[in-house]
Amino acid sequence: MKYDVVIIGAGASGLMCAATAGYRGRSVLVIEHTNKIGRKILMSGGGRSNFTNLHNTADNFVSENPHFCKSALSRYSVRDFIELVERHGVDYHEKTLGQLFCDDSSKEILRVLLTECEWAGVEIHKEVTVNQVQKQAQGYQLHTTEGKVQAQSVVIATGGLSIPNGGATPFAYEVATQYGLTVLPTSAGLVPFTLQPDLLASLKPLSGVSHRITASVGDISFTENMLFTHRGLSGPAILQISSYWSSSEEVEINFFPEFDLLAWLKDQREQRPKADISTVMSQKMSKRMAQILCELFSLSGNMADKGNAELEKISQAFCHWRIKPSGTEGYRTAEVTLGGVSTTEVSQKTMEANKAPGLFFIGECLDVTGHLGGHNFQWAWACGFAAGQAV
């Protein structure tokens, strides 16, 4: 079998690359090792696919080279993908913070991509494993479970290590290493925190409760909801900050972002001098949450008995709670993989490997990781388009 382009991986970036290359008149084969195409697309956004973000910029990505993603993002913008889904009649809506979701189902996004691939003449083969990518005088030869495949260009779009039961493998990193490319250490990103047993036991009654917070690591912070779970802490604010956290660091949690808690406590002392501190705090959070956190922070007694120094202590406890997670839930529940193929090894314009002409790396396998909220999909569309224009 001979093709101009073989793309390994039928996910978001791979399908976008395939359609783009096919429309340029290239003969394109997409190889997928599982029996399901676009599994992460279908899982995303609670089944409604948060397919991009109106506020997407290069600042929404974590990478050792923060400038790398700028070229691709500028050449295939959020507006470009919105126009694509609108052409296919997909109804969508904006949620908070510029996040765009399908009105109906994430199947709509996959339908758009598969229709584009069909129109562009792309072949897709499922349940085919690539065992070897071998450089030849002209292009590459792939040894697969369907036999040998010749290609002028090979695109690695197999993703990272997140959600292993969704088909994640280290294939991209193995190929990169084979061709002498640097692979940076990988770790789980956009992932819930686990907590030390004692703290977890104290917070266990709050499992399922959410509250708007600011989570901070160093000078990086995110203000969104946090969710208490039976394993630890989750929710958008926690997932976001997890991509910036390392195991030696503490995370600071402010339960009252954009609110002067100390001034309010002083006011409450005047208005409700006989009220217990947990009763007062239950005006600003659930009664159960107020009771458990006051107990955790060793706060008790009537408001009338609290001097300014003690009110300051209460404010500090709720606005500067510092915890040291025991770890994360790992790749099993992580939405993305941090690290991967170093961006110094590939062209920012084409995604082609510097040391291996005709070999391209796109998507999550690269050291480009987006924030929560549709940014990782926008990166998939942009880098897939960039490679598709070059192969």
N, C-alpha and C positions, 0 to 999 in steps of 0.2 A: 504494500500500500504506500502510495506517495502523495504527499500534500505539501502545499507551500508552508502552511502553519499548523502545528499541533499544539493545542492548549491542554495542559494537564490540570484538571479541576473545573467542575461545572458549578462554581459558586458565583457570587455577584461580580467580582472582577473578571473572572474567566469568561462568563457569558457576554459581558459588555465588550471585552476584547475581541471575542469571536465575531460578534455582529459587526463591529467596526471594521475588522479586517476583511470580513466577507463582503461588505459593501464596497470595498476597494478592489474587488475582483479576485481576491486571494482564495485559493481552495483551503478550507479550514476544517480540521477535525478536533472536536473536544472529547477528551477521555475522562470519565468519572469512575472512580473505583467502587463507589457504593451503588445501590439501586435507586437512589433518590437524588434528583437534581435540585440544587438550590435549597438544601435543607435549612441552612441558617436564615435564608430569606423568609422561609415559611414560618420559622420559629420566632422571628423578630417582632418586637413591639406587641407582645401578647397576642400574636396571630394577625396583627394589622399592619405590621411592617413600618417602622419609623424610618422611611426611606431616604430622607435628607433633612437638612436643617437650614432655615432661612438666614441664620446668622453665621454660617460656616466661614471660617478664615483659617489661615495657617496657625493661628494662636490656639486652635482647638485640637492640636496634636502634640503628642509626646514623642520625641525622637532625639537621638544624640546630635542630629543635624536638623534643627528646627526650620531651616530654610529649604530643605529638600522638596517638600510637598508643594511649594508655592507655584512652581511652573505648571504642574499637571492641574492643580486646582484652578488656576487662572484660565487654562485652555478648555476645561470642561467644567462649567460652573453649575451651581445649584439651579439657576434658571434653565440651563440646558436640559437637565434631567426632568425638571417640572414640565417643560414643553414636551418632552418625550411621553411622559405618562398622560398628559392631557390629550396628545394626539391619539392615544389608545383608549381614550374615554374612561380613564380611571378617576373616580371621585375621591377626593381627599380633604382633610381638614387640618388646621393648625392647632396643636395643643400648646402648652406653656413653653416658653423659651425658644420659639421658632421651630419646634419639632413638627414635621409633617407626617401624618398617618393616613393609610387607606381608610375610607369610610367602611368598606366591606371587609376585605380579607387580604392578607399578604400574598395570597395566590395571584392577586391582580398584578403585582410587581413581577412575579415569576412569569406570568403569562405575557407581559410586555416583552421581557427579555427573550423568551422562547420564540415568540412571534417574530421579533427582530432577527433572531438567528435563522429562523425558517426562511424569511424573506431574503436574507443575505446568502442563502445556500449553504449554511453551516451543517455539518454532520455531527451528531452527538452519540457517542457509544458509552453505555452504562455498564457497570460491573466488569470493568476491564482494569487490570493492574499493570502499571509500568514497573518493570524490574530493573531496567537500566537505561540511562541516557548516554549514548556514546557519540563522541565527536568524530566526524568524518571529514574527508577533504572538502566535500561540499555538503554543508549542513550537518544534520544529526540523524542517527539511527536509534529508534526506541525499541527495546525488547519488551513486548507486552504479552499478556495471556491470550491475545488474539493473533499473535505473530509479530513479525518485524514491521516497523513503520518508518518510512523515510520522511524527513521534513527539512525544509530550508531554515525555518525558525521554530524554536520550541519556547513556549511560555509556561512558566511554573506558576500556577494559581491555586495551589493546594492548601493555602491557609496556614494557620498556626496550630497550637496545641490545645486551644480552648474547646470545651465540650467534646471530649473524646468519644462519647457514645454517639456523636453526630458524624463520626468518620474522620476526626482529626488525626493527622499523622505528622511525624517529623520529616517527611519526604523532601520538602523544599530545602530544609537545612542540610540534609544529606547530599543533595545535588549541588548546593552552593559550596559545601566543603570539598566535594569531588573536584570542582573546578577552581579551587584555590581562593574562594571568596571568604571574607571574614564573616562569621556568624556571632553576633553579640549574645550574651547570656539572656535566656528567656525567662519570663515569669508570668503569673496570672495577673491580668488587669481587669478593671471594672468588675470587681469581685467582692463578696461580703467578707467581713472580718469575723474571726472566731475570737473568743475571750477566755481568759483564765478561769478555771473551775469556780473559784470563790465568787468572782464578780458575776459570772454567768448564773450562778445559783441565786444571787441577790436580785438579778434582773429577770429571772425566769417568769415571774407572774406578768411581766409586760409583753411577753411574746405576742406578736400580732398588732401591737400598738405603734402608731407612727406619730411623728412630731416634726415640725419644720425647725431646722437647725442650721448652723454654719459649722462645717467640719474643716479643720485646718491642719496642715503639716508644713512647718516652716512658714514661708510667706505665701503659700498656695492655699486657697480656701474655696469652698463651694457652699452655696446656700440653697438647699432643697430639703425634701423630706428625708428623715431617717426612720428605719423600721427596726424595732426590736424583734429578734427571732429566737427560736429555741437553741440556735447554735451561737448567736452573737448579735452582730449589727449589720443591717443591710439598708436598702433604700437608695435613691439616686445620689444623695450627698455622700454616702459612704462608698458607693461604687466609684464615684468620681475621684474621691481623695485616695482610694486604694491604689490608683495608678501612679501616685507620687510617694507612696509610703514604702519604707524599708523596715526590716524586722527590728532594727535597733531604735526606731523612733517611736515617740508618743504621738497620739492624735488628740487635738484639742477640740472639744465640742461645746458650742454655745447654744443653749436652748432658747435664747431670746435675741436672735439677730435683729438689728434695726429697732431695738426697744430699750429704753433706759430703765432697766430693772431696779436699780438702786433708788432712783427718784420715786418710782412707783411704790416700792416697799416703804419708804419714808411716809408717803401719802397714806398708805394702808395702816401704818402705825397710828396715825392721827384718827383715821376713820373707824378702825376696828381694833382698838387696843386689847380687847379680851380674846381675840381670835388666835388660834394656834397657827404657827407658821405653815404647816401642811394644808390647813383649811384655806389660808390666804393664797397659797400657791396653786390650789386647785381651781382658782378663777382663771388661771392662764394655761392650764393643762388638765388632763383627766384627773379625777380624784385619786385613782389607783396609782397613776404615775407620780403625782405629787407626794403621796404617802411613801412610796418606795424610794424615790430619790431623796426625800428628806431623811429617811432612815439611813440610806447609803452615805449621805453627806454628814450624818450625825447632827442634824438640825432639829430642834424641838423647842417648845415653850411658847408663851404668849407674845404677841407683838409689842405690848406695853413694856415688856422686860428687855427689849432689844435696844441697845445703844447704837449709835451710828457705826461704830467699829464692827458690831455684830451683824448689822444689816449689810455692811461692806463684805463681810465674810460669806453671807448668804448669796449675795450677788456674784461674788467670785466663784462660788461653788457651781452655780447654774450657768454662768457665762464663760467659765474657763475650766470646765471639767476635762482633766487630762487622763487618758487611758493608754495603756500599752497593749494592743491586741496580741493574742498568743500566735496569731498567724492569719491566713485567709482560708477560704474553702477550696482554693486551688483551681486547677483547670476544669474540674468537674462542673462547676457553676460559673466560671469566668466567661465574660462576654467576648474578651479579646486576649491576645497574647502580646505582652510587652517584649521589646528586643527583637532579635531575629537577624535576617540578612542585612548587613551594614549598608547604609545608603551611600557610603563612600565607594562602594563597589559597583554601583549601577548608575546609569545616566538618568538625571532628573527629568530629561525631556522625553526619553524613549523607554526607560526601564530596562535597557539592555545591559548585560553584565560587561564590565570593562575588560575583563580577562577572557571572556568567552563570547566572541561575536556570534550573533544569532540565538543567544540564550537570554531569555527575559524573565524577570521576577516581578510579580504584581500582587497587590492585596495584602492580607494580614501577615504573610511570611516576611515582609519587609519591616525594618525598624521604624515604622510609622504607625502610631496608635492614637485613634481619635477619642475624644470625650464621648460620654453618653449622649444620646439624643439625635442620632442620624448622621453623625460626622464620619463614622467608619464606613457607612454605605457611600457617602459622598466621595470618600477617598477611593473606594472600590470602583465607582463609576469613572472617576477622573484618571486614575492610573491605568485602568483597563482600556479607556479610550486612547490614552497616550501610547500605550504599547500597540494597540490595534492599528494606529496610524503609521507605525514604524515597521511592523513585521512584514 
